[in-house]
Amino acid sequence: MVAILKNIKDIKTNVVKMPKIHITKNYIRKRIVSPKKFDKRSFRIKKISKNKKIIVACPKGKFKKNRCSVGMKLQAILTKK
C-alpha cells in the first residue's frame, strides 16, 4: 500500500503540463509559458521556417533600455494552418 501511494505522489509531482492551444484565422498557437511572466515591451516574432514561427520575450524585470539582460525565452510556437 505504501509503495502504491508513493507512486501516485511521484506521478502528481512529475506531470508535464500540455501547452494551451489557441486557434486563430491563420495559425495554431501553442502557448509554452504564460505571457504574464514576460515584459510586454519585449515580445518578438521570429520566423523559423515557411510554416513555423516562434514568439520570444524577456522575463519581467530583466528588460532594460530595450535589451534583455538574461536572453530571450520561448513563449509560444505558431504553426500555419
OpenMM code with the backbone's topology and positions (N, CA, C; nanometers):
from openmm import Vec3, app, unit

residues = "MET VAL ALA ILE LEU LYS ASN ILE LYS ASP ILE LYS THR ASN VAL VAL LYS MET PRO LYS ILE HIS ILE THR LYS ASN TYR ILE ARG LYS ARG ILE VAL SER PRO LYS LYS PHE ASP LYS ARG SER PHE ARG ILE LYS LYS ILE SER LYS ASN LYS LYS ILE ILE VAL ALA CYS PRO LYS GLY LYS PHE LYS LYS ASN ARG CYS SER VAL GLY MET LYS LEU GLN ALA ILE LEU THR LYS LYS".split()
positions = [
    Vec3(0.0819, -0.1199, 0.0000),
    Vec3(0.0000, 0.0000, 0.0000),
    Vec3(0.0866, 0.1267, 0.0000),
    Vec3(0.1931, 0.1267, 0.0791),
    Vec3(0.2812, 0.2429, 0.0862),
    Vec3(0.3476, 0.2672, -0.0495),
    Vec3(0.3864, 0.1588, -0.1174),
    Vec3(0.4504, 0.1715, -0.2490),
    Vec3(0.3532, 0.2323, -0.3501),
    Vec3(0.2280, 0.1944, -0.3444),
    Vec3(0.1273, 0.2493, -0.4359),
    Vec3(0.1099, 0.3987, -0.4106),
    Vec3(0.1002, 0.4390, -0.2844),
    Vec3(0.0850, 0.5802, -0.2515),
    Vec3(0.2066, 0.6600, -0.2965),
    Vec3(0.3260, 0.6023, -0.2826),
    Vec3(0.4475, 0.6708, -0.3257),
    Vec3(0.4456, 0.6906, -0.4773),
    Vec3(0.4015, 0.5898, -0.5527),
    Vec3(0.3936, 0.6009, -0.6981),
    Vec3(0.2937, 0.7076, -0.7405),
    Vec3(0.1822, 0.7165, -0.6726),
    Vec3(0.0824, 0.8189, -0.7037),
    Vec3(0.1404, 0.9569, -0.6771),
    Vec3(0.2131, 0.9729, -0.5684),
    Vec3(0.2761, 1.1011, -0.5360),
    Vec3(0.3788, 1.1373, -0.6432),
    Vec3(0.4582, 1.0397, -0.6886),
    Vec3(0.5565, 1.0641, -0.7939),
    Vec3(0.4889, 1.1095, -0.9228),
    Vec3(0.3780, 1.0472, -0.9577),
    Vec3(0.3051, 1.0827, -1.0797),
    Vec3(0.2553, 1.2265, -1.0704),
    Vec3(0.2007, 1.2653, -0.9561),
    Vec3(0.1472, 1.4001, -0.9393),
    Vec3(0.2565, 1.5058, -0.9469),
    Vec3(0.3759, 1.4772, -0.8942),
    Vec3(0.4821, 1.5775, -0.8935),
    Vec3(0.5575, 1.5854, -1.0258),
    Vec3(0.5515, 1.4822, -1.1084),
    Vec3(0.6269, 1.4803, -1.2334),
    Vec3(0.5395, 1.4958, -1.3569),
    Vec3(0.4191, 1.5454, -1.3394),
    Vec3(0.3281, 1.5628, -1.4523),
    Vec3(0.3773, 1.6772, -1.5407),
    Vec3(0.3793, 1.6537, -1.6701),
    Vec3(0.4168, 1.7568, -1.7668),
    Vec3(0.2883, 1.8229, -1.8153),
    Vec3(0.2826, 1.9535, -1.8037),
    Vec3(0.1626, 2.0254, -1.8477),
    Vec3(0.1632, 2.0375, -1.9996),
    Vec3(0.0482, 2.0144, -2.0575),
    Vec3(0.0327, 2.0309, -2.2013),
    Vec3(0.0172, 2.1800, -2.2305),
    Vec3(0.0740, 2.2259, -2.3422),
    Vec3(0.0595, 2.3686, -2.3740),
    Vec3(-0.0843, 2.4036, -2.4085),
    Vec3(-0.1226, 2.5259, -2.3757),
    Vec3(-0.2551, 2.5732, -2.4157),
    Vec3(-0.2518, 2.5997, -2.5650),
    Vec3(-0.3570, 2.5607, -2.6326),
    Vec3(-0.3631, 2.5770, -2.7775),
    Vec3(-0.4737, 2.6754, -2.8125),
    Vec3(-0.4383, 2.7738, -2.8942),
    Vec3(-0.5329, 2.8757, -2.9371),
    Vec3(-0.5306, 2.8786, -3.0894),
    Vec3(-0.6458, 2.8675, -3.1512),
    Vec3(-0.6543, 2.8654, -3.2962),
    Vec3(-0.7040, 3.0015, -3.3457),
    Vec3(-0.6234, 3.0636, -3.4312),
    Vec3(-0.6606, 3.1917, -3.4912),
    Vec3(-0.6979, 3.1682, -3.6374),
    Vec3(-0.7210, 3.2751, -3.7106),
    Vec3(-0.7601, 3.2622, -3.8510),
    Vec3(-0.6517, 3.1925, -3.9343),
    Vec3(-0.5255, 3.2260, -3.9081),
    Vec3(-0.4162, 3.1736, -3.9902),
    Vec3(-0.3221, 3.0766, -3.9186),
    Vec3(-0.3237, 3.0754, -3.7864),
    Vec3(-0.2246, 2.9982, -3.7116),
    Vec3(-0.2858, 2.9151, -3.5993),
    Vec3(-0.2096, 2.8144, -3.5589),
    Vec3(-0.2363, 2.7400, -3.4367),
    Vec3(-0.1247, 2.7804, -3.3404),
    Vec3(-0.1629, 2.8392, -3.2279),
    Vec3(-0.0658, 2.8884, -3.1301),
    Vec3(-0.0583, 2.7918, -3.0125),
    Vec3(0.0614, 2.7413, -2.9841),
    Vec3(0.0845, 2.6562, -2.8673),
    Vec3(0.1584, 2.7394, -2.7642),
    Vec3(0.0878, 2.7755, -2.6584),
    Vec3(0.1473, 2.8583, -2.5549),
    Vec3(0.2337, 2.7710, -2.4636),
    Vec3(0.3597, 2.8054, -2.4509),
    Vec3(0.4527, 2.7323, -2.3663),
    Vec3(0.4545, 2.7930, -2.2259),
    Vec3(0.4601, 2.9248, -2.2194),
    Vec3(0.4636, 2.9971, -2.0920),
    Vec3(0.3635, 3.1117, -2.0994),
    Vec3(0.2990, 3.1409, -1.9888),
    Vec3(0.2020, 3.2497, -1.9845),
    Vec3(0.2683, 3.3831, -2.0200),
    Vec3(0.2032, 3.4648, -2.1020),
    Vec3(0.2609, 3.5948, -2.1371),
    Vec3(0.2723, 3.6891, -2.0172),
    Vec3(0.2018, 3.6608, -1.9108),
    Vec3(0.2089, 3.7445, -1.7900),
    Vec3(0.3472, 3.7407, -1.7256),
    Vec3(0.4270, 3.6410, -1.7576),
    Vec3(0.5597, 3.6265, -1.6978),
    Vec3(0.6668, 3.7062, -1.7715),
    Vec3(0.6266, 3.7769, -1.8791),
    Vec3(0.7223, 3.8500, -1.9612),
    Vec3(0.6916, 3.9990, -1.9645),
    Vec3(0.7942, 4.0783, -1.9903),
    Vec3(0.7773, 4.2223, -2.0076),
    Vec3(0.7016, 4.2461, -2.1382),
    Vec3(0.5956, 4.3247, -2.1327),
    Vec3(0.5090, 4.3420, -2.2507),
    Vec3(0.5785, 4.4148, -2.3657),
    Vec3(0.6869, 4.4871, -2.3399),
    Vec3(0.7600, 4.5584, -2.4460),
    Vec3(0.8580, 4.4679, -2.5201),
    Vec3(0.8794, 4.3464, -2.4700),
    Vec3(0.9880, 4.2639, -2.5227),
    Vec3(0.9459, 4.1549, -2.6212),
    Vec3(0.8186, 4.1403, -2.6508),
    Vec3(0.7728, 4.0313, -2.7379),
    Vec3(0.8222, 4.0496, -2.8809),
    Vec3(0.8748, 3.9403, -2.9378),
    Vec3(0.9235, 3.9397, -3.0758),
    Vec3(0.8776, 3.8106, -3.1436),
    Vec3(0.8497, 3.8198, -3.2736),
    Vec3(0.8140, 3.7012, -3.3517),
    Vec3(0.9311, 3.6712, -3.4447),
    Vec3(0.9779, 3.5462, -3.4417),
    Vec3(1.0901, 3.5025, -3.5251),
    Vec3(1.0428, 3.3925, -3.6192),
    Vec3(1.0732, 3.4068, -3.7466),
    Vec3(1.0352, 3.3056, -3.8447),
    Vec3(1.1379, 3.1922, -3.8402),
    Vec3(1.0892, 3.0694, -3.8229),
    Vec3(1.1753, 2.9528, -3.8148),
    Vec3(1.1784, 2.8795, -3.9491),
    Vec3(1.0638, 2.8649, -4.0109),
    Vec3(1.0526, 2.8023, -4.1426),
    Vec3(0.9327, 2.8629, -4.2134),
    Vec3(0.9005, 2.8096, -4.3297),
    Vec3(0.7887, 2.8630, -4.4070),
    Vec3(0.6572, 2.8561, -4.3294),
    Vec3(0.6394, 2.7511, -4.2507),
    Vec3(0.5134, 2.7286, -4.1797),
    Vec3(0.5206, 2.7495, -4.0291),
    Vec3(0.6372, 2.7828, -3.9755),
    Vec3(0.6504, 2.7960, -3.8299),
    Vec3(0.7162, 2.9261, -3.7899),
    Vec3(0.6632, 2.9821, -3.6821),
    Vec3(0.7205, 3.0995, -3.6185),
    Vec3(0.7236, 3.0739, -3.4685),
    Vec3(0.8101, 3.1453, -3.3990),
    Vec3(0.8110, 3.1376, -3.2531),
    Vec3(0.7950, 3.2781, -3.1971),
    Vec3(0.7398, 3.2850, -3.0796),
    Vec3(0.7298, 3.4116, -3.0076),
    Vec3(0.8252, 3.4018, -2.8898),
    Vec3(0.9157, 3.4975, -2.8816),
    Vec3(1.0108, 3.5030, -2.7710),
    Vec3(0.9900, 3.6345, -2.6960),
    Vec3(1.0302, 3.6347, -2.5696),
    Vec3(1.0165, 3.7553, -2.4883),
    Vec3(1.1154, 3.7491, -2.3722),
    Vec3(1.1305, 3.8615, -2.3073),
    Vec3(1.2220, 3.8726, -2.1937),
    Vec3(1.1423, 3.8647, -2.0627),
    Vec3(1.1902, 3.7866, -1.9650),
    Vec3(1.1198, 3.7776, -1.8368),
    Vec3(1.1055, 3.9142, -1.7696),
    Vec3(0.9985, 3.9298, -1.6942),
    Vec3(0.9733, 4.0559, -1.6234),
    Vec3(1.0923, 4.0917, -1.5343),
    Vec3(1.1255, 4.2196, -1.5347),
    Vec3(1.2339, 4.2701, -1.4513),
    Vec3(1.3718, 4.2564, -1.5133),
    Vec3(1.3821, 4.1951, -1.6302),
    Vec3(1.5121, 4.1733, -1.6948),
    Vec3(1.5266, 4.2530, -1.8244),
    Vec3(1.4248, 4.3329, -1.8603),
    Vec3(1.4253, 4.4105, -1.9852),
    Vec3(1.4513, 4.5567, -1.9510),
    Vec3(1.5723, 4.6033, -1.9844),
    Vec3(1.6090, 4.7413, -1.9539),
    Vec3(1.6755, 4.8047, -2.0745),
    Vec3(1.6405, 4.9287, -2.1040),
    Vec3(1.6957, 5.0037, -2.2172),
    Vec3(1.6808, 4.9249, -2.3475),
    Vec3(1.5641, 4.8667, -2.3682),
    Vec3(1.5318, 4.7883, -2.4881),
    Vec3(1.6230, 4.6685, -2.5098),
    Vec3(1.6801, 4.6148, -2.4021),
    Vec3(1.7643, 4.4959, -2.4107),
    Vec3(1.7285, 4.3996, -2.2983),
    Vec3(1.7416, 4.2719, -2.3276),
    Vec3(1.7149, 4.1685, -2.2281),
    Vec3(1.8478, 4.1247, -2.1673),
    Vec3(1.8597, 4.1337, -2.0369),
    Vec3(1.9873, 4.1028, -1.9714),
    Vec3(2.0109, 3.9530, -1.9532),
    Vec3(1.9083, 3.8702, -1.9694),
    Vec3(1.9254, 3.7250, -1.9482),
    Vec3(1.8994, 3.6431, -2.0742),
    Vec3(1.8690, 3.7072, -2.1847),
    Vec3(1.8380, 3.6356, -2.3086),
    Vec3(1.6886, 3.6130, -2.3221),
    Vec3(1.6434, 3.6133, -2.4442),
    Vec3(1.5010, 3.5953, -2.4719),
    Vec3(1.4610, 3.4499, -2.4493),
    Vec3(1.3405, 3.4303, -2.3998),
    Vec3(1.2879, 3.2970, -2.3701),
    Vec3(1.1686, 3.2672, -2.4597),
    Vec3(1.1491, 3.1393, -2.4903),
    Vec3(1.0382, 3.0963, -2.5739),
    Vec3(0.9061, 3.1141, -2.4990),
    Vec3(0.8098, 3.1787, -2.5648),
    Vec3(0.6780, 3.1970, -2.5058),
    Vec3(0.5731, 3.1132, -2.5773),
    Vec3(0.5791, 3.1057, -2.7130),
    Vec3(0.4784, 3.0301, -2.7876),
    Vec3(0.5337, 2.9872, -2.9228),
    Vec3(0.4668, 2.8874, -2.9813),
    Vec3(0.5002, 2.8382, -3.1147),
    Vec3(0.3782, 2.8575, -3.2039),
    Vec3(0.3997, 2.9178, -3.3200),
    Vec3(0.2918, 2.9393, -3.4163),
    Vec3(0.3136, 2.8464, -3.5357),
    Vec3(0.2105, 2.7722, -3.5724),
    Vec3(0.2153, 2.6841, -3.6886),
    Vec3(0.1042, 2.7256, -3.7829),
    Vec3(0.1387, 2.7432, -3.9107),
    Vec3(0.0381, 2.7814, -4.0095),
    Vec3(-0.0635, 2.6692, -4.0256),
    Vec3(-0.1910, 2.7079, -4.0445),
    Vec3(-0.2959, 2.6076, -4.0642),
    Vec3(-0.2804, 2.5357, -4.1953),
] * unit.nanometer
topology = app.Topology()
chain = topology.addChain("A")
for resn in residues:
    res = topology.addResidue(resn, chain)
    for name in ("N", "CA", "C"):
        topology.addAtom(name, app.Element.getBySymbol(name[0]), res)
